[in-house]
Amino acid sequence: MYSKTDAEMSKQLQTVAGKIRTMREAMAISQKEMAMDTQTTVEQYQKLESGESDLSFSFIYKCAQRFGMDYALLY
């Protein structure tokens, strides 16, 4: 059975976090607004968006909802 290495998972985490940041910036949404929409603090949101913290499915889903897109497009 295939399992991703830590390096592969870290790269995927950075990719998804980068897409979230790119979408937020393109839509001119502040980190504060996104924190409220994802029910996190601004500090938590910043760690998630930078890839410092693991992204939960619910976080990704809430981001996609805010952006008006399907969550699968963030992967």
Backbone hydrogen bonds in HBPLUS format (Angstrom, degrees):
<---DONOR---> <-ACCEPTOR-->    atom                        ^
c    i                          cat <-CA-CA->   ^        H-A-AA   ^      H-
h    n   atom  resd res      DA  || num        DHA   H-A  angle D-A-AA Bond
n    s   type  num  typ     dist DA aas  dist angle  dist       angle   num
A0009-MET N   A0005-THR O   2.96 MM   4  6.25 161.2  1.99 156.9 162.0     1
A0010-SER N   A0006-ASP O   2.86 MM   4  6.01 154.5  1.93 146.7 154.1     2
A0011-LYS N   A0007-ALA O   2.97 MM   4  6.16 154.2  2.04 143.1 149.9     3
A0012-GLN N   A0008-GLU O   2.99 MM   4  6.24 157.9  2.04 146.1 151.8     4
A0013-LEU N   A0009-MET O   2.87 MM   4  6.07 158.0  1.92 148.5 154.7     5
A0014-GLN N   A0010-SER O   2.98 MM   4  6.21 160.9  2.02 149.0 153.4     6
A0015-THR N   A0011-LYS O   2.96 MM   4  6.19 149.4  2.05 144.4 153.3     7
A0016-VAL N   A0012-GLN O   2.96 MM   4  6.24 166.8  1.98 158.2 159.4     8
A0017-ALA N   A0013-LEU O   2.93 MM   4  6.05 168.8  1.95 153.5 157.3     9
A0018-GLY N   A0014-GLN O   2.89 MM   4  5.90 151.8  1.97 139.4 147.4    10
A0019-LYS N   A0015-THR O   3.00 MM   4  6.30 148.8  2.10 145.1 153.3    11
A0020-ILE N   A0016-VAL O   3.00 MM   4  6.32 156.2  2.06 152.3 158.7    12
A0021-ARG N   A0017-ALA O   2.98 MM   4  6.27 161.8  2.02 149.8 154.5    13
A0022-THR N   A0018-GLY O   2.88 MM   4  6.04 162.6  1.91 148.2 153.2    14
A0023-MET N   A0019-LYS O   2.93 MM   4  6.09 162.8  1.96 148.9 153.2    15
A0024-ARG N   A0020-ILE O   2.94 MM   4  6.11 164.6  1.96 151.7 156.4    16
A0025-GLU N   A0021-ARG O   2.93 MM   4  6.12 167.3  1.94 154.8 158.1    17
A0026-ALA N   A0022-THR O   2.90 MM   4  6.02 157.6  1.96 146.6 153.5    18
A0027-MET N   A0023-MET O   2.97 MM   4  6.12 143.5  2.11 146.6 155.5    19
A0029-ILE N   A0024-ARG O   3.00 MM   5  5.22 175.8  2.00 151.4 152.8    20
A0028-ALA N   A0025-GLU O   3.09 MM   3  4.90 159.0  2.13 100.5 106.3    21
A0034-MET N   A0030-SER O   3.07 MM   4  6.39 162.8  2.10 148.9 153.4    22
A0035-ALA N   A0031-GLN O   2.84 MM   4  5.99 151.9  1.92 144.9 152.9    23
A0036-MET N   A0032-LYS O   3.05 MM   4  6.35 156.9  2.11 146.9 152.4    24
A0037-ASP N   A0033-GLU O   2.91 MM   4  6.21 160.5  1.95 150.8 156.5    25
A0038-THR N   A0034-MET O   2.86 MM   4  5.98 142.8  2.00 147.4 156.6    26
A0040-THR N   A0035-ALA O   2.91 MM   5  4.91 169.8  1.92 145.4 148.3    27
A0039-GLN N   A0036-MET O   3.26 MM   3  5.03 158.8  2.30  98.6 104.6    28
A0045-TYR N   A0041-THR O   2.86 MM   4  6.08 164.8  1.89 154.3 158.9    29
A0046-GLN N   A0042-VAL O   2.91 MM   4  6.12 159.5  1.95 151.1 156.0    30
A0047-LYS N   A0043-GLU O   3.16 MM   4  6.44 155.9  2.22 145.9 151.5    31
A0048-LEU N   A0044-GLN O   2.95 MM   4  6.23 154.9  2.01 151.8 159.3    32
A0049-GLU N   A0045-TYR O   2.81 MM   4  6.01 170.7  1.81 162.3 164.2    33
A0050-SER N   A0046-GLN O   3.01 MM   4  6.03 143.0  2.15 139.6 148.9    34
A0052-GLU N   A0047-LYS O   2.87 MM   5  4.96 129.6  2.12 156.5 161.5    35
A0053-SER N   A0047-LYS O   3.21 MM   6  5.51 144.6  2.34 122.3 119.2    36
A0051-GLY N   A0048-LEU O   3.11 MM   3  5.22 151.3  2.19 102.1 111.0    37
A0060-ILE N   A0056-SER O   3.11 MM   4  6.45 167.7  2.13 155.0 157.1    38
A0061-TYR N   A0057-PHE O   2.81 MM   4  6.00 163.2  1.84 157.2 162.5    39
A0062-LYS N   A0058-SER O   2.94 MM   4  6.06 159.0  1.99 144.6 149.7    40
A0063-CYS N   A0059-PHE O   2.97 MM   4  6.24 154.9  2.04 150.1 157.2    41
A0064-ALA N   A0060-ILE O   2.95 MM   4  6.20 164.1  1.97 152.0 156.1    42
A0065-GLN N   A0061-TYR O   2.93 MM   4  6.20 154.5  1.99 148.0 155.2    43
A0066-ARG N   A0062-LYS O   3.04 MM   4  6.26 159.1  2.08 145.0 150.1    44
A0067-PHE N   A0063-CYS O   2.97 MM   4  6.27 146.3  2.08 148.1 158.1    45
A0068-GLY N   A0064-ALA O   2.93 MM   4  6.05 112.9  2.39 137.2 154.1    46
A0069-MET N   A0064-ALA O   2.96 MM   5  5.20 176.2  1.96 148.3 149.2    47
A0068-GLY N   A0065-GLN O   3.03 MM   3  4.97 148.1  2.13  98.3 108.3    48
A0073-LEU N   A0070-ASP O   3.05 MM   3  5.82 156.0  2.11 121.9 127.8    49
A0074-LEU N   A0071-TYR O   2.99 MM   3  5.63 163.3  2.02 119.1 124.6    50
A0075-TYR N   A0072-ALA O   3.17 MM   3  5.51 160.0  2.21 108.4 114.5    51
